[in-house]
Amino acid sequence: MTTITTRTVEYLADGLTMIGHLALPAGADRRPAVLLGPEGMGLSDVERRRADALAELGYVALAFDLHGGRYLDDPEEMLARCLPLLADPDRMRDIGHAALDTLRAEPRTDPDRIAAVGYGTGGAIALELGRAGVDLRAIGTVNGLITGRPGEAARIRCPVWAGVGSEDPIMPPAQREAFTAEMQAEGVDWRLMVYGGALHAFHHPPVDHAALPGVGHHPQHAQRAWHDVVDLLTECLTSAE
């Protein structure tokens, strides 16, 4: 296994001190980088392990924070924070920009080769960075097919890959159709993968606390979605190396 280095990084966003997880690949050269966003519950060991896995593949990876170092395992508390956030594109962008600035400040990061990948709320933030015109090489979102303000998707300058479970009640067919219609209308290079039989947050391992209705792990599709994300990064970040 490739030797990687990890550390926590603190930065300010949304009036909070955020605590992210930075994973660095072996070596000292500049490497393509991935900004990794968590589900609405917040940064957990799930995203930290994914950042580590990306570092083992040769990427600088920052799993960013949503709630000032907290993990919101109470669904009502999570919704009370995330629903207003998801309704406020500027707040999402501020959180995303702060994390992106932290990733760019890492000397190992190649600033010209950065992708943003997120799950749920983290995926919505990745999309808002694209709608803000940030120079990204790729955007990936799982369970976060959130539409934006009219016309702003035209600012997205990179391929967008989206994944969703076919039985996800939080991102139902009407939401998927609105998202893809937005992407298509603005000329975005987009792809949508629908994972048959999967619920919301199907990629996330089972949790030992209460969860929203319609949430459930699907081991096979979780692996497939991860491979699809890795393929996106290979295509957009490393294919020219």
Residue pairs with C-beta under 8 A, 6 or more apart in sequence:
1 56
2 25
2 26
2 55
2 56
2 58
3 26
4 23
4 24
4 25
4 26
4 52
4 55
4 56
5 23
5 24
5 55
6 21
6 22
6 23
6 24
6 48
6 51
6 52
6 55
7 22
8 19
8 20
8 21
8 22
9 19
9 20
9 21
9 22
9 62
9 102
10 17
10 18
10 19
10 20
11 17
11 18
11 20
11 98
11 99
11 101
11 102
12 18
12 98
13 65
13 94
13 95
13 98
13 99
14 68
14 85
14 91
14 94
14 95
14 98
16 65
16 67
16 68
16 69
17 68
17 69
18 64
18 65
18 66
18 68
18 69
18 95
18 98
18 99
19 43
19 65
19 68
19 69
20 43
20 62
20 63
20 64
20 65
20 99
20 102
21 43
21 47
21 48
21 51
21 62
21 63
22 51
22 60
22 61
22 62
22 63
22 102
22 103
22 106
23 48
23 51
23 52
23 54
23 55
23 60
23 61
23 62
23 63
24 55
24 60
24 106
24 108
25 31
25 55
25 56
25 57
25 58
25 59
25 60
25 108
28 108
29 108
30 107
30 108
30 109
30 110
31 58
31 59
31 60
31 108
31 109
31 110
32 58
32 59
32 60
32 110
32 113
32 114
32 115
32 137
32 233
32 237
32 238
33 59
33 60
33 61
33 62
33 103
33 106
33 108
33 109
33 110
33 113
33 114
33 115
34 51
34 54
34 59
34 60
34 61
34 62
34 114
34 115
34 116
34 117
34 233
34 237
35 62
35 64
35 96
35 99
35 100
35 103
35 114
35 115
35 116
35 117
35 118
35 126
35 129
36 47
36 50
36 51
36 54
36 61
36 62
36 63
36 64
36 117
36 118
36 122
37 47
37 63
37 64
37 66
37 96
37 99
37 116
37 117
37 118
37 119
37 121
37 122
37 123
37 125
37 126
38 44
38 46
38 47
38 63
38 64
38 65
38 66
38 118
38 119
38 120
38 121
38 122
39 119
39 120
39 121
39 122
39 143
39 201
39 204
40 66
40 72
40 78
40 79
40 81
40 82
40 120
40 121
41 71
41 72
41 73
41 78
41 207
42 65
42 66
42 67
42 70
42 71
42 72
42 78
43 63
43 64
43 65
43 66
43 67
43 71
44 71
46 204
46 205
47 63
47 119
47 122
48 63
50 61
50 63
50 226
51 61
51 62
51 63
52 61
54 61
54 233
55 61
57 230
57 233
58 238
59 233
59 237
60 103
60 106
60 108
60 109
60 110
62 99
62 102
62 103
62 106
64 95
64 96
64 99
64 102
64 122
65 99
66 81
66 82
66 85
66 95
66 121
66 122
67 81
72 78
72 81
73 207
73 209
73 210
74 209
74 210
75 210
75 211
75 212
79 212
82 121
84 91
85 91
85 92
85 95
85 121
86 92
86 121
86 124
86 146
89 128
89 131
89 148
89 149
89 152
92 124
92 125
92 128
93 125
93 128
93 129
93 132
95 125
96 116
96 125
96 126
96 128
96 129
96 132
96 134
97 129
97 132
97 134
100 114
100 116
100 129
100 134
103 109
103 114
104 111
104 114
112 135
113 137
113 237
114 135
114 136
114 137
115 136
115 137
115 138
115 139
115 140
115 158
115 232
115 233
115 236
115 237
116 125
116 126
116 129
116 130
116 134
116 136
116 138
116 139
116 140
117 123
117 126
117 138
117 139
117 140
117 141
117 229
117 232
117 233
118 124
118 125
118 126
118 127
118 140
118 141
118 142
118 144
119 141
119 142
119 143
119 144
119 201
119 203
119 204
120 142
120 143
120 144
120 200
120 201
121 144
122 144
123 140
123 141
123 142
123 143
123 144
123 145
123 146
123 162
124 141
124 144
124 146
126 139
126 140
126 141
126 144
127 139
127 141
127 144
127 146
127 148
127 156
127 160
128 148
129 136
129 139
130 136
130 139
130 153
130 155
130 156
130 157
130 158
130 160
131 148
131 149
131 152
131 153
131 155
131 156
132 152
132 155
133 155
133 157
135 157
136 157
136 158
137 158
137 236
137 237
138 158
138 159
138 160
138 161
138 232
138 233
138 235
138 236
138 237
139 156
139 158
139 159
139 160
139 161
140 160
140 161
140 162
140 163
140 229
140 232
140 233
141 160
141 161
141 162
141 163
142 162
142 163
142 164
142 203
142 225
142 229
143 163
143 164
143 165
143 168
143 170
143 171
143 200
143 201
143 202
143 203
144 162
144 171
145 162
145 164
145 171
145 175
145 176
145 179
145 192
146 179
147 175
147 178
147 179
147 182
148 182
151 186
153 182
153 183
153 185
153 186
153 188
154 186
154 187
154 188
156 183
156 186
156 188
158 189
158 236
159 189
159 190
159 191
159 232
159 235
159 236
160 183
160 188
160 189
160 190
160 191
161 190
161 191
161 193
161 228
161 229
161 232
162 179
162 190
162 191
162 192
162 193
163 192
163 193
163 194
163 195
163 203
163 225
163 228
163 229
164 171
164 176
164 192
164 193
164 194
164 195
164 198
165 171
165 194
165 195
165 197
165 198
165 199
165 200
165 202
165 218
165 221
166 194
166 195
166 196
166 197
166 198
167 197
167 198
167 199
167 214
168 198
168 199
168 200
168 202
168 214
169 199
169 200
169 213
169 214
170 200
170 212
170 214
171 200
176 192
176 194
179 192
180 190
180 192
183 190
184 190
193 225
193 228
195 202
195 218
195 221
195 224
195 225
196 221
197 218
197 221
198 216
198 218
198 221
199 214
199 215
199 216
199 218
200 212
200 214
200 215
200 216
201 211
201 215
201 216
201 217
202 216
202 217
202 218
202 221
202 222
202 225
203 217
203 218
203 221
203 222
203 225
203 226
204 215
204 217
204 222
205 217
205 222
206 217
